[in-house]
Amino acid sequence: MDIRNILERTKNDISQEVFEELAGNENVKIERIISTGQATAEGEWLKQEKIEFVLLISGKAGIQFRGQEDVELVPGDHLVIPPNTDHRVTFTQKEPATIWLAIYY
């Protein structure tokens, strides 16, 4: 059994966001996302086919849903993004790194 810590910084190049699948099967995917200042490009919207549960572990981030104001997330904040919902990340804190736990189901 490999015990890891969700707060541990990755050894990968962090000039890009890091997406690490922690567990999953054909119905559920659990991943850790490490963001260091990245954001969704202006005018671009994200959406996925599955429900997404997001928990902010560290750092700060902004998220916006189409037609709504930007909301700032701090550690401990979590939300559920329904399938096919336009959303975007408006900012992420660089230091300390913004660490997300995302569960897709």
Biopython code that builds the backbone (N, CA, C, O; Angstrom):
import numpy as np
from Bio.PDB.StructureBuilder import StructureBuilder

atoms = [
    (1, "MET", "N", (0.844, -1.172, 0.000)),
    (1, "MET", "CA", (0.000, 0.000, 0.000)),
    (1, "MET", "C", (0.889, 1.235, 0.000)),
    (1, "MET", "O", (1.804, 1.358, 0.815)),
    (2, "ASP", "N", (0.612, 2.133, -0.909)),
    (2, "ASP", "CA", (1.381, 3.361, -1.064)),
    (2, "ASP", "C", (0.627, 4.508, -0.411)),
    (2, "ASP", "O", (-0.424, 4.913, -0.908)),
    (3, "ILE", "N", (1.142, 5.038, 0.692)),
    (3, "ILE", "CA", (0.505, 6.151, 1.380)),
    (3, "ILE", "C", (1.123, 7.447, 0.861)),
    (3, "ILE", "O", (2.343, 7.611, 0.846)),
    (4, "ARG", "N", (0.254, 8.362, 0.436)),
    (4, "ARG", "CA", (0.708, 9.648, -0.077)),
    (4, "ARG", "C", (-0.054, 10.762, 0.634)),
    (4, "ARG", "O", (-1.086, 10.519, 1.260)),
    (5, "ASN", "N", (0.454, 11.960, 0.536)),
    (5, "ASN", "CA", (-0.168, 13.111, 1.179)),
    (5, "ASN", "C", (-0.683, 14.056, 0.097)),
    (5, "ASN", "O", (0.069, 14.441, -0.798)),
    (6, "ILE", "N", (-1.946, 14.427, 0.172)),
    (6, "ILE", "CA", (-2.554, 15.269, -0.859)),
    (6, "ILE", "C", (-1.920, 16.657, -0.919)),
    (6, "ILE", "O", (-2.015, 17.327, -1.947)),
    (7, "LEU", "N", (-1.272, 17.104, 0.165)),
    (7, "LEU", "CA", (-0.635, 18.417, 0.196)),
    (7, "LEU", "C", (0.796, 18.407, -0.332)),
    (7, "LEU", "O", (1.380, 19.469, -0.546)),
    (8, "GLU", "N", (1.360, 17.240, -0.544)),
    (8, "GLU", "CA", (2.735, 17.135, -1.022)),
    (8, "GLU", "C", (2.851, 17.734, -2.418)),
    (8, "GLU", "O", (2.061, 17.430, -3.311)),
    (9, "ARG", "N", (3.848, 18.588, -2.583)),
    (9, "ARG", "CA", (4.082, 19.188, -3.905)),
    (9, "ARG", "C", (4.655, 18.143, -4.842)),
    (9, "ARG", "O", (5.454, 17.299, -4.435)),
    (10, "THR", "N", (4.251, 18.201, -6.071)),
    (10, "THR", "CA", (4.736, 17.277, -7.078)),
    (10, "THR", "C", (6.137, 17.664, -7.528)),
    (10, "THR", "O", (6.534, 18.824, -7.421)),
    (11, "LYS", "N", (6.874, 16.700, -8.027)),
    (11, "LYS", "CA", (8.206, 16.968, -8.549)),
    (11, "LYS", "C", (8.141, 17.363, -10.026)),
    (11, "LYS", "O", (9.155, 17.714, -10.629)),
    (12, "ASN", "N", (6.935, 17.302, -10.600)),
    (12, "ASN", "CA", (6.768, 17.680, -12.003)),
    (12, "ASN", "C", (6.969, 19.175, -12.183)),
    (12, "ASN", "O", (6.934, 19.938, -11.218)),
    (13, "ASP", "N", (7.177, 19.582, -13.417)),
    (13, "ASP", "CA", (7.265, 20.994, -13.772)),
    (13, "ASP", "C", (5.922, 21.640, -13.444)),
    (13, "ASP", "O", (4.897, 21.246, -14.001)),
    (14, "ILE", "N", (5.916, 22.628, -12.547)),
    (14, "ILE", "CA", (4.644, 23.225, -12.158)),
    (14, "ILE", "C", (4.349, 24.522, -12.895)),
    (14, "ILE", "O", (3.517, 25.314, -12.451)),
    (15, "SER", "N", (5.029, 24.746, -14.026)),
    (15, "SER", "CA", (4.638, 25.887, -14.852)),
    (15, "SER", "C", (3.322, 25.573, -15.553)),
    (15, "SER", "O", (2.655, 26.472, -16.065)),
    (16, "GLN", "N", (2.951, 24.302, -15.574)),
    (16, "GLN", "CA", (1.669, 23.847, -16.106)),
    (16, "GLN", "C", (0.868, 23.256, -14.952)),
    (16, "GLN", "O", (1.440, 22.798, -13.963)),
    (17, "GLU", "N", (-0.443, 23.267, -15.079)),
    (17, "GLU", "CA", (-1.261, 22.604, -14.070)),
    (17, "GLU", "C", (-0.962, 21.119, -14.083)),
    (17, "GLU", "O", (-0.677, 20.535, -15.129)),
    (18, "VAL", "N", (-1.031, 20.517, -12.908)),
    (18, "VAL", "CA", (-0.778, 19.078, -12.766)),
    (18, "VAL", "C", (-2.091, 18.397, -12.427)),
    (18, "VAL", "O", (-2.777, 18.792, -11.484)),
    (19, "PHE", "N", (-2.445, 17.364, -13.202)),
    (19, "PHE", "CA", (-3.646, 16.570, -12.971)),
    (19, "PHE", "C", (-3.200, 15.151, -12.650)),
    (19, "PHE", "O", (-2.615, 14.475, -13.497)),
    (20, "GLU", "N", (-3.477, 14.693, -11.416)),
    (20, "GLU", "CA", (-3.075, 13.355, -10.989)),
    (20, "GLU", "C", (-4.305, 12.542, -10.621)),
    (20, "GLU", "O", (-5.034, 12.901, -9.697)),
    (21, "GLU", "N", (-4.537, 11.461, -11.330)),
    (21, "GLU", "CA", (-5.651, 10.585, -10.967)),
    (21, "GLU", "C", (-5.239, 9.782, -9.745)),
    (21, "GLU", "O", (-4.246, 9.054, -9.779)),
    (22, "LEU", "N", (-6.002, 9.913, -8.666)),
    (22, "LEU", "CA", (-5.696, 9.232, -7.409)),
    (22, "LEU", "C", (-6.383, 7.876, -7.322)),
    (22, "LEU", "O", (-5.830, 6.926, -6.767)),
    (23, "ALA", "N", (-7.584, 7.789, -7.868)),
    (23, "ALA", "CA", (-8.354, 6.545, -7.822)),
    (23, "ALA", "C", (-9.504, 6.669, -8.807)),
    (23, "ALA", "O", (-9.816, 7.756, -9.293)),
    (24, "GLY", "N", (-10.121, 5.538, -9.089)),
    (24, "GLY", "CA", (-11.288, 5.595, -9.944)),
    (24, "GLY", "C", (-11.612, 4.269, -10.591)),
    (24, "GLY", "O", (-10.890, 3.282, -10.448)),
    (25, "ASN", "N", (-12.710, 4.279, -11.302)),
    (25, "ASN", "CA", (-13.149, 3.138, -12.099)),
    (25, "ASN", "C", (-13.937, 3.693, -13.279)),
    (25, "ASN", "O", (-13.820, 4.880, -13.583)),
    (26, "GLU", "N", (-14.727, 2.879, -13.943)),
    (26, "GLU", "CA", (-15.453, 3.358, -15.124)),
    (26, "GLU", "C", (-16.544, 4.373, -14.777)),
    (26, "GLU", "O", (-17.028, 5.077, -15.663)),
    (27, "ASN", "N", (-16.938, 4.459, -13.505)),
    (27, "ASN", "CA", (-18.020, 5.366, -13.091)),
    (27, "ASN", "C", (-17.553, 6.602, -12.329)),
    (27, "ASN", "O", (-18.237, 7.626, -12.330)),
    (28, "VAL", "N", (-16.402, 6.514, -11.683)),
    (28, "VAL", "CA", (-15.929, 7.588, -10.814)),
    (28, "VAL", "C", (-14.443, 7.827, -11.064)),
    (28, "VAL", "O", (-13.671, 6.882, -11.232)),
    (29, "LYS", "N", (-14.050, 9.106, -11.088)),
    (29, "LYS", "CA", (-12.629, 9.447, -11.158)),
    (29, "LYS", "C", (-12.352, 10.460, -10.060)),
    (29, "LYS", "O", (-13.069, 11.450, -9.919)),
    (30, "ILE", "N", (-11.297, 10.201, -9.277)),
    (30, "ILE", "CA", (-10.878, 11.115, -8.207)),
    (30, "ILE", "C", (-9.497, 11.618, -8.592)),
    (30, "ILE", "O", (-8.582, 10.830, -8.830)),
    (31, "GLU", "N", (-9.354, 12.945, -8.651)),
    (31, "GLU", "CA", (-8.049, 13.479, -9.041)),
    (31, "GLU", "C", (-7.661, 14.668, -8.184)),
    (31, "GLU", "O", (-8.499, 15.374, -7.625)),
    (32, "ARG", "N", (-6.360, 14.855, -8.108)),
    (32, "ARG", "CA", (-5.777, 16.022, -7.460)),
    (32, "ARG", "C", (-5.288, 16.939, -8.575)),
    (32, "ARG", "O", (-4.642, 16.499, -9.526)),
    (33, "ILE", "N", (-5.605, 18.211, -8.437)),
    (33, "ILE", "CA", (-5.162, 19.207, -9.407)),
    (33, "ILE", "C", (-4.314, 20.221, -8.646)),
    (33, "ILE", "O", (-4.736, 20.751, -7.618)),
    (34, "ILE", "N", (-3.115, 20.482, -9.160)),
    (34, "ILE", "CA", (-2.249, 21.494, -8.565)),
    (34, "ILE", "C", (-2.139, 22.641, -9.560)),
    (34, "ILE", "O", (-1.654, 22.470, -10.678)),
    (35, "SER", "N", (-2.597, 23.813, -9.131)),
    (35, "SER", "CA", (-2.573, 25.004, -9.971)),
    (35, "SER", "C", (-1.629, 26.021, -9.340)),
    (35, "SER", "O", (-1.629, 26.207, -8.123)),
    (36, "THR", "N", (-0.835, 26.670, -10.162)),
    (36, "THR", "CA", (0.116, 27.669, -9.664)),
    (36, "THR", "C", (0.014, 28.931, -10.514)),
    (36, "THR", "O", (0.952, 29.310, -11.214)),
    (37, "GLY", "N", (-1.148, 29.566, -10.434)),
    (37, "GLY", "CA", (-1.362, 30.801, -11.175)),
    (37, "GLY", "C", (-2.125, 30.624, -12.477)),
    (37, "GLY", "O", (-2.420, 31.612, -13.149)),
    (38, "GLN", "N", (-2.450, 29.402, -12.848)),
    (38, "GLN", "CA", (-3.168, 29.170, -14.106)),
    (38, "GLN", "C", (-4.640, 29.578, -13.979)),
    (38, "GLN", "O", (-5.197, 29.635, -12.883)),
    (39, "ALA", "N", (-5.243, 29.855, -15.121)),
    (39, "ALA", "CA", (-6.665, 30.188, -15.205)),
    (39, "ALA", "C", (-7.152, 29.755, -16.583)),
    (39, "ALA", "O", (-6.354, 29.530, -17.493)),
    (40, "THR", "N", (-8.457, 29.643, -16.722)),
    (40, "THR", "CA", (-9.047, 29.338, -18.023)),
    (40, "THR", "C", (-8.881, 30.564, -18.912)),
    (40, "THR", "O", (-9.080, 31.692, -18.463)),
    (41, "ALA", "N", (-8.522, 30.349, -20.153)),
    (41, "ALA", "CA", (-8.321, 31.458, -21.087)),
    (41, "ALA", "C", (-9.593, 32.308, -21.184)),
    (41, "ALA", "O", (-10.709, 31.790, -21.145)),
    (42, "GLU", "N", (-9.398, 33.609, -21.310)),
    (42, "GLU", "CA", (-10.521, 34.546, -21.431)),
    (42, "GLU", "C", (-11.420, 34.127, -22.586)),
    (42, "GLU", "O", (-10.944, 33.851, -23.688)),
    (43, "GLY", "N", (-12.720, 34.084, -22.326)),
    (43, "GLY", "CA", (-13.685, 33.710, -23.358)),
    (43, "GLY", "C", (-13.876, 32.210, -23.527)),
    (43, "GLY", "O", (-14.775, 31.782, -24.250)),
    (44, "GLU", "N", (-13.041, 31.401, -22.867)),
    (44, "GLU", "CA", (-13.165, 29.940, -22.950)),
    (44, "GLU", "C", (-13.997, 29.442, -21.779)),
    (44, "GLU", "O", (-13.903, 29.971, -20.671)),
    (45, "TRP", "N", (-14.813, 28.423, -22.027)),
    (45, "TRP", "CA", (-15.647, 27.835, -20.976)),
    (45, "TRP", "C", (-15.383, 26.342, -20.898)),
    (45, "TRP", "O", (-15.219, 25.680, -21.923)),
    (46, "LEU", "N", (-15.340, 25.812, -19.682)),
    (46, "LEU", "CA", (-15.158, 24.389, -19.452)),
    (46, "LEU", "C", (-16.518, 23.756, -19.219)),
    (46, "LEU", "O", (-17.439, 24.415, -18.736)),
    (47, "LYS", "N", (-16.647, 22.489, -19.559)),
    (47, "LYS", "CA", (-17.828, 21.715, -19.191)),
    (47, "LYS", "C", (-17.465, 20.250, -19.357)),
    (47, "LYS", "O", (-16.652, 19.892, -20.208)),
    (48, "GLN", "N", (-18.062, 19.430, -18.556)),
    (48, "GLN", "CA", (-17.817, 17.991, -18.655)),
    (48, "GLN", "C", (-19.150, 17.262, -18.601)),
    (48, "GLN", "O", (-20.167, 17.802, -18.167)),
    (49, "GLU", "N", (-19.107, 16.009, -19.061)),
    (49, "GLU", "CA", (-20.336, 15.214, -19.146)),
    (49, "GLU", "C", (-20.789, 14.667, -17.804)),
    (49, "GLU", "O", (-21.955, 14.309, -17.639)),
    (50, "LYS", "N", (-19.866, 14.599, -16.834)),
    (50, "LYS", "CA", (-20.213, 14.041, -15.520)),
    (50, "LYS", "C", (-20.389, 15.154, -14.492)),
    (50, "LYS", "O", (-19.968, 16.290, -14.711)),
    (51, "ILE", "N", (-21.011, 14.816, -13.379)),
    (51, "ILE", "CA", (-21.074, 15.718, -12.234)),
    (51, "ILE", "C", (-19.648, 15.864, -11.704)),
    (51, "ILE", "O", (-18.889, 14.895, -11.673)),
    (52, "GLU", "N", (-19.289, 17.076, -11.289)),
    (52, "GLU", "CA", (-17.961, 17.307, -10.718)),
    (52, "GLU", "C", (-18.125, 17.897, -9.321)),
    (52, "GLU", "O", (-18.733, 18.954, -9.147)),
    (53, "PHE", "N", (-17.574, 17.199, -8.328)),
    (53, "PHE", "CA", (-17.486, 17.715, -6.970)),
    (53, "PHE", "C", (-16.069, 18.257, -6.822)),
    (53, "PHE", "O", (-15.106, 17.549, -7.117)),
    (54, "VAL", "N", (-15.928, 19.502, -6.368)),
    (54, "VAL", "CA", (-14.619, 20.124, -6.221)),
    (54, "VAL", "C", (-14.457, 20.618, -4.791)),
    (54, "VAL", "O", (-15.339, 21.284, -4.249)),
    (55, "LEU", "N", (-13.318, 20.283, -4.186)),
    (55, "LEU", "CA", (-12.963, 20.745, -2.845)),
    (55, "LEU", "C", (-11.621, 21.455, -2.939)),
    (55, "LEU", "O", (-10.649, 20.877, -3.426)),
    (56, "LEU", "N", (-11.557, 22.703, -2.477)),
    (56, "LEU", "CA", (-10.295, 23.427, -2.474)),
    (56, "LEU", "C", (-9.543, 23.071, -1.195)),
    (56, "LEU", "O", (-10.029, 23.316, -0.091)),
    (57, "ILE", "N", (-8.363, 22.497, -1.352)),
    (57, "ILE", "CA", (-7.551, 22.030, -0.223)),
    (57, "ILE", "C", (-6.621, 23.138, 0.284)),
    (57, "ILE", "O", (-6.515, 23.358, 1.491)),
    (58, "SER", "N", (-5.949, 23.834, -0.640)),
    (58, "SER", "CA", (-5.041, 24.919, -0.252)),
    (58, "SER", "C", (-5.025, 25.982, -1.340)),
    (58, "SER", "O", (-5.470, 25.745, -2.463)),
    (59, "GLY", "N", (-4.506, 27.160, -0.992)),
    (59, "GLY", "CA", (-4.466, 28.269, -1.934)),
    (59, "GLY", "C", (-5.810, 28.962, -2.034)),
    (59, "GLY", "O", (-6.665, 28.822, -1.159)),
    (60, "LYS", "N", (-5.981, 29.703, -3.100)),
    (60, "LYS", "CA", (-7.238, 30.392, -3.388)),
    (60, "LYS", "C", (-7.504, 30.262, -4.877)),
    (60, "LYS", "O", (-6.584, 30.068, -5.670)),
    (61, "ALA", "N", (-8.768, 30.371, -5.245)),
    (61, "ALA", "CA", (-9.133, 30.292, -6.660)),
    (61, "ALA", "C", (-10.428, 31.044, -6.893)),
    (61, "ALA", "O", (-11.220, 31.251, -5.974)),
    (62, "GLY", "N", (-10.628, 31.443, -8.125)),
    (62, "GLY", "CA", (-11.881, 32.056, -8.531)),
    (62, "GLY", "C", (-12.559, 31.164, -9.542)),
    (62, "GLY", "O", (-11.901, 30.581, -10.404)),
    (63, "ILE", "N", (-13.860, 31.053, -9.443)),
    (63, "ILE", "CA", (-14.627, 30.277, -10.409)),
    (63, "ILE", "C", (-15.829, 31.116, -10.824)),
    (63, "ILE", "O", (-16.415, 31.846, -10.024)),
    (64, "GLN", "N", (-16.171, 30.988, -12.085)),
    (64, "GLN", "CA", (-17.305, 31.735, -12.617)),
    (64, "GLN", "C", (-18.161, 30.792, -13.445)),
    (64, "GLN", "O", (-17.651, 29.977, -14.215)),
    (65, "PHE", "N", (-19.464, 30.915, -13.274)),
    (65, "PHE", "CA", (-20.416, 30.189, -14.100)),
    (65, "PHE", "C", (-20.995, 31.182, -15.095)),
    (65, "PHE", "O", (-21.192, 32.351, -14.765)),
    (66, "ARG", "N", (-21.266, 30.725, -16.301)),
    (66, "ARG", "CA", (-21.762, 31.622, -17.355)),
    (66, "ARG", "C", (-22.974, 32.418, -16.844)),
    (66, "ARG", "O", (-23.935, 31.852, -16.323)),
    (67, "GLY", "N", (-22.899, 33.737, -17.009)),
    (67, "GLY", "CA", (-23.984, 34.612, -16.599)),
    (67, "GLY", "C", (-23.979, 34.983, -15.129)),
    (67, "GLY", "O", (-24.899, 35.655, -14.663)),
    (68, "GLN", "N", (-22.943, 34.554, -14.373)),
    (68, "GLN", "CA", (-22.878, 34.858, -12.943)),
    (68, "GLN", "C", (-21.564, 35.542, -12.611)),
    (68, "GLN", "O", (-20.619, 35.526, -13.399)),
    (69, "GLU", "N", (-21.521, 36.138, -11.438)),
    (69, "GLU", "CA", (-20.317, 36.801, -10.962)),
    (69, "GLU", "C", (-19.260, 35.775, -10.563)),
    (69, "GLU", "O", (-19.580, 34.634, -10.227)),
    (70, "ASP", "N", (-18.012, 36.193, -10.603)),
    (70, "ASP", "CA", (-16.878, 35.395, -10.141)),
    (70, "ASP", "C", (-17.005, 35.180, -8.632)),
    (70, "ASP", "O", (-17.358, 36.107, -7.902)),
    (71, "VAL", "N", (-16.719, 33.967, -8.165)),
    (71, "VAL", "CA", (-16.763, 33.641, -6.738)),
    (71, "VAL", "C", (-15.368, 33.187, -6.312)),
    (71, "VAL", "O", (-14.739, 32.385, -7.002)),
    (72, "GLU", "N", (-14.882, 33.697, -5.176)),
    (72, "GLU", "CA", (-13.571, 33.288, -4.674)),
    (72, "GLU", "C", (-13.725, 32.087, -3.742)),
    (72, "GLU", "O", (-14.583, 32.078, -2.860)),
    (73, "LEU", "N", (-12.886, 31.084, -3.948)),
    (73, "LEU", "CA", (-12.858, 29.893, -3.103)),
    (73, "LEU", "C", (-11.624, 29.942, -2.212)),
    (73, "LEU", "O", (-10.550, 30.355, -2.648)),
    (74, "VAL", "N", (-11.785, 29.518, -0.964)),
    (74, "VAL", "CA", (-10.683, 29.413, -0.006)),
    (74, "VAL", "C", (-10.655, 27.982, 0.514)),
    (74, "VAL", "O", (-11.620, 27.241, 0.321)),
    (75, "PRO", "N", (-9.562, 27.576, 1.173)),
    (75, "PRO", "CA", (-9.476, 26.194, 1.642)),
    (75, "PRO", "C", (-10.708, 25.763, 2.438)),
    (75, "PRO", "O", (-11.178, 26.465, 3.334)),
    (76, "GLY", "N", (-11.202, 24.601, 2.083)),
    (76, "GLY", "CA", (-12.388, 24.050, 2.718)),
    (76, "GLY", "C", (-13.655, 24.268, 1.906)),
    (76, "GLY", "O", (-14.638, 23.551, 2.089)),
    (77, "ASP", "N", (-13.643, 25.255, 1.008)),
    (77, "ASP", "CA", (-14.827, 25.491, 0.167)),
    (77, "ASP", "C", (-14.985, 24.344, -0.822)),
    (77, "ASP", "O", (-14.004, 23.823, -1.353)),
    (78, "HIS", "N", (-16.225, 23.965, -1.060)),
    (78, "HIS", "CA", (-16.488, 22.911, -2.048)),
    (78, "HIS", "C", (-17.791, 23.224, -2.756)),
    (78, "HIS", "O", (-18.640, 23.954, -2.246)),
    (79, "LEU", "N", (-17.928, 22.655, -3.942)),
    (79, "LEU", "CA", (-19.135, 22.855, -4.717)),
    (79, "LEU", "C", (-19.345, 21.681, -5.664)),
    (79, "LEU", "O", (-18.429, 20.910, -5.948)),
    (80, "VAL", "N", (-20.573, 21.574, -6.139)),
    (80, "VAL", "CA", (-20.930, 20.544, -7.105)),
    (80, "VAL", "C", (-21.275, 21.258, -8.404)),
    (80, "VAL", "O", (-22.120, 22.153, -8.429)),
    (81, "ILE", "N", (-20.611, 20.854, -9.481)),
    (81, "ILE", "CA", (-20.859, 21.424, -10.799)),
    (81, "ILE", "C", (-21.675, 20.405, -11.592)),
    (81, "ILE", "O", (-21.186, 19.316, -11.891)),
    (82, "PRO", "N", (-22.910, 20.752, -11.933)),
    (82, "PRO", "CA", (-23.740, 19.813, -12.695)),
    (82, "PRO", "C", (-23.127, 19.528, -14.072)),
    (82, "PRO", "O", (-22.336, 20.318, -14.586)),
    (83, "PRO", "N", (-23.508, 18.382, -14.661)),
    (83, "PRO", "CA", (-22.983, 18.064, -15.994)),
    (83, "PRO", "C", (-23.357, 19.152, -17.007)),
    (83, "PRO", "O", (-24.402, 19.794, -16.904)),
    (84, "ASN", "N", (-22.472, 19.336, -17.983)),
    (84, "ASN", "CA", (-22.690, 20.265, -19.100)),
    (84, "ASN", "C", (-22.968, 21.702, -18.657)),
    (84, "ASN", "O", (-23.739, 22.418, -19.296)),
    (85, "THR", "N", (-22.337, 22.115, -17.562)),
    (85, "THR", "CA", (-22.483, 23.472, -17.049)),
    (85, "THR", "C", (-21.253, 24.287, -17.424)),
    (85, "THR", "O", (-20.136, 23.926, -17.055)),
    (86, "ASP", "N", (-21.445, 25.378, -18.149)),
    (86, "ASP", "CA", (-20.325, 26.242, -18.523)),
    (86, "ASP", "C", (-19.744, 26.906, -17.278)),
    (86, "ASP", "O", (-20.455, 27.544, -16.502)),
    (87, "HIS", "N", (-18.450, 26.740, -17.110)),
    (87, "HIS", "CA", (-17.758, 27.373, -15.986)),
    (87, "HIS", "C", (-16.315, 27.624, -16.391)),
    (87, "HIS", "O", (-15.817, 27.063, -17.367)),
    (88, "ARG", "N", (-15.659, 28.475, -15.624)),
    (88, "ARG", "CA", (-14.259, 28.774, -15.891)),
    (88, "ARG", "C", (-13.555, 29.136, -14.595)),
    (88, "ARG", "O", (-14.167, 29.654, -13.661)),
    (89, "VAL", "N", (-12.266, 28.856, -14.556)),
    (89, "VAL", "CA", (-11.421, 29.239, -13.426)),
    (89, "VAL", "C", (-10.836, 30.599, -13.778)),
    (89, "VAL", "O", (-10.147, 30.736, -14.789)),
    (90, "THR", "N", (-11.105, 31.608, -12.949)),
    (90, "THR", "CA", (-10.664, 32.964, -13.265)),
    (90, "THR", "C", (-9.281, 33.284, -12.710)),
    (90, "THR", "O", (-8.582, 34.144, -13.246)),
    (91, "PHE", "N", (-8.878, 32.597, -11.636)),
    (91, "PHE", "CA", (-7.513, 32.748, -11.115)),
    (91, "PHE", "C", (-7.217, 31.607, -10.162)),
    (91, "PHE", "O", (-8.128, 30.989, -9.613)),
    (92, "THR", "N", (-5.945, 31.335, -9.972)),
    (92, "THR", "CA", (-5.485, 30.432, -8.911)),
    (92, "THR", "C", (-4.263, 31.061, -8.258)),
    (92, "THR", "O", (-3.457, 31.721, -8.913)),
    (93, "GLN", "N", (-4.146, 30.847, -6.974)),
    (93, "GLN", "CA", (-3.014, 31.377, -6.220)),
    (93, "GLN", "C", (-1.776, 30.564, -6.547)),
    (93, "GLN", "O", (-1.825, 29.338, -6.639)),
    (94, "LYS", "N", (-0.655, 31.270, -6.723)),
    (94, "LYS", "CA", (0.604, 30.595, -7.073)),
    (94, "LYS", "C", (1.306, 30.026, -5.837)),
    (94, "LYS", "O", (1.750, 28.878, -5.850)),
    (95, "GLU", "N", (1.405, 30.822, -4.776)),
    (95, "GLU", "CA", (2.066, 30.395, -3.539)),
    (95, "GLU", "C", (1.202, 30.784, -2.347)),
    (95, "GLU", "O", (0.884, 31.965, -2.212)),
    (96, "PRO", "N", (0.808, 29.874, -1.489)),
    (96, "PRO", "CA", (1.015, 28.449, -1.703)),
    (96, "PRO", "C", (0.187, 27.967, -2.892)),
    (96, "PRO", "O", (-0.814, 28.578, -3.266)),
    (97, "ALA", "N", (0.621, 26.887, -3.457)),
    (97, "ALA", "CA", (-0.069, 26.345, -4.621)),
    (97, "ALA", "C", (-1.546, 26.079, -4.297)),
    (97, "ALA", "O", (-1.909, 25.760, -3.165)),
    (98, "THR", "N", (-2.362, 26.218, -5.308)),
    (98, "THR", "CA", (-3.786, 25.908, -5.175)),
    (98, "THR", "C", (-3.946, 24.424, -5.453)),
    (98, "THR", "O", (-3.641, 23.954, -6.550)),
    (99, "ILE", "N", (-4.418, 23.693, -4.469)),
    (99, "ILE", "CA", (-4.610, 22.246, -4.616)),
    (99, "ILE", "C", (-6.108, 21.948, -4.513)),
    (99, "ILE", "O", (-6.780, 22.325, -3.553)),
    (100, "TRP", "N", (-6.596, 21.260, -5.538)),
    (100, "TRP", "CA", (-8.007, 20.884, -5.620)),
    (100, "TRP", "C", (-8.123, 19.375, -5.509)),
    (100, "TRP", "O", (-7.234, 18.637, -5.933)),
    (101, "LEU", "N", (-9.225, 18.929, -4.936)),
    (101, "LEU", "CA", (-9.625, 17.527, -5.024)),
    (101, "LEU", "C", (-10.892, 17.532, -5.858)),
    (101, "LEU", "O", (-11.883, 18.164, -5.492)),
    (102, "ALA", "N", (-10.858, 16.821, -6.988)),
    (102, "ALA", "CA", (-12.005, 16.781, -7.887)),
    (102, "ALA", "C", (-12.490, 15.337, -8.000)),
    (102, "ALA", "O", (-11.699, 14.414, -8.192)),
    (103, "ILE", "N", (-13.794, 15.166, -7.880)),
    (103, "ILE", "CA", (-14.411, 13.845, -8.031)),
    (103, "ILE", "C", (-15.447, 13.961, -9.131)),
    (103, "ILE", "O", (-16.377, 14.763, -9.048)),
    (104, "TYR", "N", (-15.271, 13.138, -10.173)),
    (104, "TYR", "CA", (-16.194, 13.123, -11.303)),
    (104, "TYR", "C", (-17.022, 11.848, -11.214)),
    (104, "TYR", "O", (-16.472, 10.754, -11.088)),
    (105, "TYR", "N", (-18.344, 11.987, -11.279)),
    (105, "TYR", "CA", (-19.210, 10.799, -11.183)),
    (105, "TYR", "C", (-20.472, 10.978, -12.009)),
    (105, "TYR", "O", (-21.317, 10.082, -12.048)),
]
sb = StructureBuilder()
sb.init_structure("model")
sb.init_model(0)
sb.init_chain("A")
sb.init_seg("    ")
for serial, (resi, resn, name, xyz) in enumerate(atoms, 1):
    if name == "N":
        sb.init_residue(resn, " ", resi, " ")
    sb.init_atom(name, np.array(xyz, "f"), 0.0, 1.0, " ", f" {name:<3s}", serial, name[0])
structure = sb.get_structure()
